[in-house]
Amino acid sequence: MQARDHVPVHNRSEPLTVTHYHRRFDDSYSSIEGLFAEIRSGMPPFINCKIVVAPFVSRGFWRRLANIITAPFYQSDVNHITGDINYVSFLLSRKKTILTIHDCVVLERLSGLKKAIFFLFWYWLPEKRIGIITAVSHSTKKELLRYLHCDPEKIRVIHNCISADFKPQAKVFNATRPVLLQIGTRYNKNLIRVAEALRDIPCHLRIIGVLNREQSAALSRFNIDYSAKAGITGQEMVREYQDADMLVFVSTYEGFGLPVAEANAVGRPVVTSNLLSMPEVAGTAACLVDPYSVPDIRKGILSVLSDRDYREKLIADGYENAKRFNAAIIAGQYAGLYEEVYRNSF
């Protein structure tokens, strides 16, 4: 079931209090925490969200056990585990607890005993200990059902939202030497195939992320003009979109694929993958390609670079598509879900 637009039914004199359980992160900013900060900014006034950060980074048995033990002391009318620390659900009130799952990538990547452990403690047991799961895309919901075999009605789809900082910013397209933006360098971001696809295409590839030795070698081997930067702030990320001529985001795995919607909001044409969540996020606002096919990636990039009318259509469709991911709309969907959970907790 997909979350419906919010229709307020809450009539208590006091606000509905919701605890947002966040992981403790090594860095000062991470995507999940930034996402829910944006969602809270759009939350209706009768929802009072309090933030609880896990006392320890989720690493090792004893630290995780401490996170589990401390979590029940911060329960509210509704508990919402916002991602990654799924296991803190074990001692929370089942009827009052929501868990957001962003993807199943760890199950796709691992094998053997390690995969079995992660499945047990991050997916199977948490599903038994919470009332409702939210998935950030229908693609993620489909994966969860494949692994968990639970009642489909238990998993609700609520998309991620875009930060209000991503606004339309007109730019004259550099047809001579365009800047192509690549977000991320992890294995699923498919950088090496992108580099091969760009061979002999006049452009500058702007990469956000830390390059490994294999990626650097591929960029040199295919003679790609590129620059890379890591550890940037949210405002710097916005400027990267503004300075780019297009986004190339042909990932092999995404639970949602937020860069597609962010580029749409700024007004940049997008080339992205034709699998998993990316077509769901992009709609008609991107050129879809097979991320495992270098010729198809190349064909998609060239079609955007060479066809002005096509580019302008992608940009126009992108502005419209981005409206679906407005923070107030997404927050309203969560608010409706919080009310439902509260009503059913008695």
ROBAKE-242982 format. One record per residue (C-alpha): x, y, z negated; residue in three letters; residue number from 1. Coordinates in Angstrom, 1 decimal, decimal comma. Each point is the difference from the previous one (the first is absolute). Layout:
N
c1; c2; c3; aa; i
X; Y; Z; ALA; NUM
...
END
This chain:
346
c1; c2; c3; aa; i
0,0; 0,0; 0,0; MET; 1
1,4; 3,4; 0,9; GLN; 2
-0,4; 2,8; -2,6; ALA; 3
-2,8; 2,3; 0,9; ARG; 4
0,1; 3,8; -0,2; ASP; 5
-0,5; 1,1; -3,6; HIS; 6
-3,6; 0,8; -1,2; VAL; 7
0,2; 1,1; -3,7; PRO; 8
-2,1; -1,9; -2,4; VAL; 9
2,0; 0,7; -3,1; HIS; 10
-2,2; 1,8; -2,6; ASN; 11
1,9; -0,3; -3,2; ARG; 12
0,7; 3,2; -1,9; SER; 13
3,6; -0,9; -0,3; GLU; 14
2,3; -0,5; 3,0; PRO; 15
0,8; -3,6; 1,2; LEU; 16
3,6; -0,7; -1,1; THR; 17
2,2; -2,1; 2,2; VAL; 18
3,5; -1,2; -0,8; THR; 19
2,3; 0,0; 3,0; HIS; 20
2,7; -2,6; -0,8; TYR; 21
3,2; 0,9; 1,9; HIS; 22
3,3; -1,9; 0,2; ARG; 23
3,2; 1,5; -1,3; ARG; 24
2,1; 0,8; 3,0; PHE; 25
3,7; 0,4; 0,4; ASP; 26
-0,3; 3,2; 2,1; ASP; 27
-1,8; 3,2; -0,8; SER; 28
-2,7; -0,6; 2,7; TYR; 29
-1,5; -3,0; 1,7; SER; 30
-2,8; -0,5; 2,5; SER; 31
-2,6; -1,6; -2,3; ILE; 32
0,4; 2,6; -2,7; GLU; 33
-0,1; 2,8; 2,5; GLY; 34
-3,1; -1,5; 1,6; LEU; 35
-2,0; -0,1; -3,2; PHE; 36
1,1; 3,4; -1,0; ALA; 37
-1,6; 1,2; 3,2; GLU; 38
-3,1; -2,1; -0,7; ILE; 39
-0,3; 1,5; -3,5; ARG; 40
0,1; 3,5; 1,5; SER; 41
-3,2; -0,8; 1,9; GLY; 42
-1,8; -1,7; -2,8; MET; 43
-3,4; 1,4; -1,0; PRO; 44
-0,1; 1,8; -3,3; PRO; 45
-1,9; -2,7; -1,9; PHE; 46
2,9; -2,4; 0,5; ILE; 47
2,7; 0,5; -2,6; ASN; 48
3,2; -1,9; 1,0; CYS; 49
2,8; -0,6; -2,4; LYS; 50
3,4; -1,2; 1,2; ILE; 51
1,8; -2,8; -1,8; VAL; 52
3,5; -0,9; 1,2; VAL; 53
1,3; -3,5; -0,8; ALA; 54
2,7; 0,3; -2,7; PRO; 55
2,5; -2,0; 2,0; PHE; 56
1,0; -0,4; 3,6; VAL; 57
-1,5; -3,3; 1,3; SER; 58
3,1; -2,0; -0,1; ARG; 59
0,7; -3,1; -2,0; GLY; 60
-2,2; -2,1; -2,3; PHE; 61
0,2; 1,9; -3,2; TRP; 62
-0,6; 3,5; 1,5; ARG; 63
-3,0; -1,3; 1,9; ARG; 64
-1,3; -1,7; -3,2; LEU; 65
0,3; 3,3; -1,8; ALA; 66
-2,0; 1,7; 2,8; ASN; 67
-2,8; -2,6; -0,4; ILE; 68
-0,1; 0,3; -3,8; ILE; 69
-0,2; 3,8; -0,1; THR; 70
-2,6; 0,4; 2,8; ALA; 71
-3,1; -0,8; -2,1; PRO; 72
0,7; 2,9; -2,4; PHE; 73
-0,8; 2,5; 2,7; TYR; 74
-3,3; -1,4; 1,3; GLN; 75
-2,9; 2,4; 0,9; SER; 76
-3,5; -0,2; 1,4; ASP; 77
1,6; -1,4; 3,1; VAL; 78
3,6; -1,3; 0,5; ASN; 79
1,6; 0,3; 3,4; HIS; 80
3,4; -1,6; 0,8; ILE; 81
1,2; 2,0; 2,9; THR; 82
2,5; -2,5; 1,5; GLY; 83
3,0; -2,2; -0,4; ASP; 84
-0,3; -0,8; -3,7; ILE; 85
-3,0; -2,3; 0,6; ASN; 86
0,9; -2,2; -3,0; TYR; 87
-0,9; 2,7; -2,6; VAL; 88
-3,6; -1,1; 0,6; SER; 89
0,5; -3,1; -2,2; PHE; 90
-1,1; 1,6; -3,3; LEU; 91
-2,3; 2,6; 1,4; LEU; 92
-3,8; -0,2; -0,1; SER; 93
-1,0; -1,9; 3,1; ARG; 94
-3,3; 1,8; 0,6; LYS; 95
1,5; 3,4; -0,3; LYS; 96
3,1; -0,5; 2,2; THR; 97
0,7; 0,7; 3,6; ILE; 98
3,2; -1,0; 1,8; LEU; 99
1,2; 1,7; 3,2; THR; 100
2,1; -2,3; 2,3; ILE; 101
1,9; 1,8; 2,7; HIS; 102
1,3; -3,0; 2,0; ASP; 103
1,1; -3,6; -0,2; CYS; 104
3,5; 0,6; 1,4; VAL; 105
1,8; -1,7; -2,9; VAL; 106
-1,9; -3,3; 0,9; LEU; 107
0,9; 0,4; 3,6; GLU; 108
3,7; 0,5; -0,8; ARG; 109
0,6; -2,5; -2,8; LEU; 110
0,0; -3,8; 0,1; SER; 111
0,3; -2,9; -2,4; GLY; 112
-0,1; 0,4; -3,8; LEU; 113
0,4; 3,8; 0,1; LYS; 114
-3,0; 0,3; 2,2; LYS; 115
-2,0; -2,3; -2,2; ALA; 116
0,9; 2,1; -3,1; ILE; 117
-1,0; 3,3; 1,7; PHE; 118
-3,2; -1,5; 1,3; PHE; 119
-1,0; -1,3; -3,5; LEU; 120
0,9; 3,1; -2,0; PHE; 121
-0,7; 2,8; 2,5; TRP; 122
-3,0; -1,4; 1,9; TYR; 123
-1,7; -3,1; -1,3; TRP; 124
-0,1; 0,7; -3,8; LEU; 125
-0,8; 3,7; 0,4; PRO; 126
-2,9; -0,9; 2,3; GLU; 127
-1,5; -2,1; -2,8; LYS; 128
0,6; 2,8; -2,6; ARG; 129
-1,6; 3,0; 1,8; ILE; 130
-3,5; 0,9; 1,1; GLY; 131
0,7; 1,6; 3,4; ILE; 132
2,9; 0,2; 2,3; ILE; 133
0,4; 2,9; 2,4; THR; 134
2,0; -0,5; 3,2; ALA; 135
1,4; 2,9; 2,0; VAL; 136
-1,1; -1,4; 3,3; SER; 137
-2,2; -2,7; 1,5; HIS; 138
3,2; -1,7; 1,2; SER; 139
1,2; -0,3; -3,6; THR; 140
-3,4; -1,3; -1,1; LYS; 141
0,2; -2,7; 2,6; LYS; 142
3,4; -1,0; -1,2; GLU; 143
-1,1; -0,1; -3,6; LEU; 144
-3,0; -2,2; 0,8; LEU; 145
2,4; -2,4; 1,9; ARG; 146
2,1; -0,3; -3,1; TYR; 147
-2,5; 0,3; -2,8; LEU; 148
-3,2; -1,6; 1,4; HIS; 149
-2,1; 2,2; -2,4; CYS; 150
-3,4; 1,5; 0,6; ASP; 151
0,3; 2,5; 2,9; PRO; 152
-2,3; 2,4; -2,0; GLU; 153
2,7; 0,2; -2,7; LYS; 154
2,4; 1,8; 2,4; ILE; 155
-1,0; 3,5; 1,0; ARG; 156
1,8; 2,0; 2,7; VAL; 157
1,0; 3,6; -0,9; ILE; 158
2,5; 1,6; 2,3; HIS; 159
3,0; 2,0; -1,0; ASN; 160
-0,3; 3,8; 0,2; CYS; 161
2,3; 2,6; 1,6; ILE; 162
1,6; 2,8; -2,0; SER; 163
-1,5; 3,4; 0,6; ALA; 164
3,5; 1,1; 0,9; ASP; 165
-0,4; -1,7; 3,4; PHE; 166
-1,7; 2,7; 2,0; LYS; 167
-0,3; 0,8; 3,7; PRO; 168
3,3; 1,6; 1,3; GLN; 169
0,1; 0,8; 3,7; ALA; 170
3,2; -0,8; 1,8; LYS; 171
1,1; 0,3; 3,6; VAL; 172
0,9; -3,5; 1,1; PHE; 173
3,7; -0,3; 0,9; ASN; 174
-0,3; -1,9; 3,3; ALA; 175
3,8; 0,2; 0,6; THR; 176
1,3; -1,5; -3,2; ARG; 177
-2,8; -0,7; -2,4; PRO; 178
0,5; -0,9; -3,7; VAL; 179
-1,5; -3,4; -0,8; LEU; 180
-0,6; -0,5; -3,7; LEU; 181
0,5; -3,5; -1,6; GLN; 182
-1,2; -0,4; -3,6; ILE; 183
1,7; -2,7; -1,9; GLY; 184
2,9; -2,4; 0,4; THR; 185
-1,1; -3,1; -1,8; ARG; 186
-0,1; -3,3; 2,0; TYR; 187
-3,7; 0,5; 1,0; ASN; 188
0,6; 3,5; 1,4; LYS; 189
1,5; -1,7; 3,1; ASN; 190
2,7; 2,6; 0,6; LEU; 191
2,3; -2,2; 2,0; ILE; 192
-2,7; -0,8; 2,6; ARG; 193
-0,8; 3,7; 0,2; VAL; 194
3,6; 0,8; 0,7; ALA; 195
0,1; -2,5; 2,8; GLU; 196
-3,2; 1,3; 1,4; ALA; 197
1,4; 3,6; 0,1; LEU; 198
3,2; -1,0; 1,9; ARG; 199
0,6; 2,6; 2,8; ASP; 200
-3,1; 2,1; -1,0; ILE; 201
1,1; 3,6; -0,6; PRO; 202
-1,1; 0,7; -3,6; CYS; 203
1,2; 0,5; -3,6; HIS; 204
-1,1; -2,7; -2,5; LEU; 205
-0,5; 1,5; -3,4; ARG; 206
0,0; -2,8; -2,6; ILE; 207
-1,2; 0,4; -3,6; ILE; 208
1,7; -2,7; -2,2; GLY; 209
3,3; -1,6; -0,7; VAL; 210
1,6; -1,8; 2,9; LEU; 211
1,6; -3,4; -0,5; ASN; 212
3,1; -1,2; 1,9; ARG; 213
-2,1; -2,0; 2,6; GLU; 214
-2,2; 3,0; 0,7; GLN; 215
2,9; 2,4; 0,4; SER; 216
1,7; -2,5; 2,4; ALA; 217
-3,2; -0,3; 2,1; ALA; 218
-0,4; 3,8; 0,3; LEU; 219
3,6; 0,2; 1,2; SER; 220
-0,3; -3,0; 2,3; ARG; 221
-3,0; 1,5; 1,8; PHE; 222
1,6; 3,5; 0,0; ASN; 223
-2,9; 1,7; -1,9; ILE; 224
0,3; 3,6; -1,0; ASP; 225
-1,2; 0,0; -3,6; TYR; 226
0,2; 1,5; -3,4; SER; 227
-1,1; -1,5; -3,3; ALA; 228
-1,0; 1,3; -3,4; LYS; 229
-1,1; -1,7; -3,2; ALA; 230
-1,4; 1,1; -3,4; GLY; 231
-2,1; 2,9; 1,3; ILE; 232
-2,7; 1,8; -1,9; THR; 233
-3,7; 0,1; 1,0; GLY; 234
0,4; 3,5; 1,4; GLN; 235
3,0; -1,1; 2,0; GLU; 236
-1,9; -2,9; 1,4; MET; 237
-2,7; 2,4; 1,2; VAL; 238
2,6; 2,1; 1,8; ARG; 239
1,4; -3,1; 1,7; GLU; 240
-3,4; -0,6; 1,6; TYR; 241
-0,3; 3,6; 1,0; GLN; 242
3,5; 0,0; 1,6; ASP; 243
-0,7; -3,2; 1,9; ALA; 244
-1,6; -0,3; 3,4; ASP; 245
-1,5; -3,5; -0,6; MET; 246
0,0; -2,8; -2,5; LEU; 247
1,2; -3,5; 0,8; VAL; 248
-1,3; -2,4; -2,6; PHE; 249
0,1; -3,5; 1,4; VAL; 250
0,2; -1,9; -3,3; SER; 251
-0,5; -3,7; 0,0; THR; 252
-1,8; 0,1; -3,4; TYR; 253
-2,0; 2,7; -1,7; GLU; 254
-2,8; -0,2; -2,6; GLY; 255
-1,2; 3,4; 1,1; PHE; 256
2,5; 2,0; 2,1; GLY; 257
-0,4; 3,5; -1,4; LEU; 258
2,5; 1,7; 2,4; PRO; 259
-2,5; -0,6; 2,8; VAL; 260
-2,6; 2,1; -1,8; ALA; 261
2,5; 2,6; -1,1; GLU; 262
1,2; 0,6; 3,5; ALA; 263
-3,6; 0,2; 1,2; ASN; 264
-0,6; 2,7; -2,6; ALA; 265
3,0; 2,1; 1,1; VAL; 266
-0,8; -0,4; 3,6; GLY; 267
2,7; -2,3; 1,4; ARG; 268
-0,7; -2,9; 2,5; PRO; 269
0,6; -3,4; -1,4; VAL; 270
1,3; -3,3; 1,3; VAL; 271
-0,8; -2,8; -2,4; THR; 272
-0,5; -3,8; -0,2; SER; 273
-3,0; -1,9; 1,2; ASN; 274
-0,2; -2,3; -3,0; LEU; 275
-1,2; -0,2; -3,6; LEU; 276
-1,1; 3,3; -1,5; SER; 277
1,4; 2,4; 2,5; MET; 278
-2,8; -0,1; 2,7; PRO; 279
-2,5; 0,4; -2,9; GLU; 280
1,8; 3,2; -1,2; VAL; 281
0,7; 1,4; 3,4; ALA; 282
-3,3; -0,6; 1,8; GLY; 283
0,3; 1,7; 3,4; THR; 284
2,6; 2,4; -1,3; ALA; 285
3,2; -2,0; 0,9; ALA; 286
1,6; -1,9; 2,8; CYS; 287
-0,1; -3,6; -1,2; LEU; 288
2,9; -2,4; 1,0; VAL; 289
1,2; -3,5; -0,9; ASP; 290
2,8; 0,6; -2,6; PRO; 291
1,7; -3,2; 0,9; TYR; 292
0,4; 0,9; 3,7; SER; 293
2,7; 2,5; 0,8; VAL; 294
-1,4; 0,6; 3,5; PRO; 295
-3,4; 0,8; -1,4; ASP; 296
1,4; 2,4; -2,6; ILE; 297
2,0; 1,7; 2,8; ARG; 298
-3,1; 0,2; 2,3; LYS; 299
-2,1; 1,6; -2,8; GLY; 300
2,7; 2,6; -0,8; ILE; 301
0,4; 0,9; 3,7; LEU; 302
-3,7; 0,3; 0,5; SER; 303
-0,3; 2,6; -2,8; VAL; 304
3,2; 1,8; 1,2; LEU; 305
-1,0; 0,2; 3,6; SER; 306
-3,8; 0,6; -0,1; ASP; 307
-1,0; 3,4; -1,3; ARG; 308
-3,7; -0,6; 0,2; ASP; 309
0,4; -3,3; -2,0; TYR; 310
2,1; 1,8; -2,6; ARG; 311
-2,6; 2,7; -0,5; GLU; 312
-2,8; -2,6; -0,3; LYS; 313
1,9; -1,9; -2,7; LEU; 314
0,6; 3,3; -1,9; ILE; 315
-3,7; 1,0; 0,3; ALA; 316
-1,2; -3,5; -1,1; ASP; 317
2,6; 0,2; -2,8; GLY; 318
-1,4; 3,1; -1,5; TYR; 319
-3,4; -1,6; -0,1; GLU; 320
1,3; -3,3; -1,3; ASN; 321
1,8; 1,7; -2,9; ALA; 322
-3,2; 1,2; -1,4; LYS; 323
-0,9; -3,5; -1,1; ARG; 324
2,9; 0,0; -2,5; PHE; 325
-0,8; 3,3; -1,8; ASN; 326
0,8; -0,3; -3,7; ALA; 327
-3,5; 1,2; -1,1; ALA; 328
-1,7; -2,7; 2,1; ILE; 329
2,3; -2,8; -1,3; ILE; 330
-0,3; 1,3; -3,6; ALA; 331
-3,8; 0,0; 0,3; GLY; 332
0,1; -3,6; 1,1; GLN; 333
2,1; -0,9; -3,1; TYR; 334
-2,4; 2,1; -2,2; ALA; 335
-2,9; -2,0; 1,2; GLY; 336
1,8; -3,2; -0,7; LEU; 337
0,9; 1,2; -3,5; TYR; 338
-3,6; 0,6; -0,7; GLU; 339
-1,0; -3,4; 1,2; GLU; 340
2,6; -1,7; -2,2; VAL; 341
-1,0; 2,0; -3,0; TYR; 342
-3,7; -0,9; 0,5; ARG; 343
0,8; -3,7; 0,3; ASN; 344
2,4; -0,1; -3,0; SER; 345
-2,9; -0,3; -2,5; PHE; 346
END
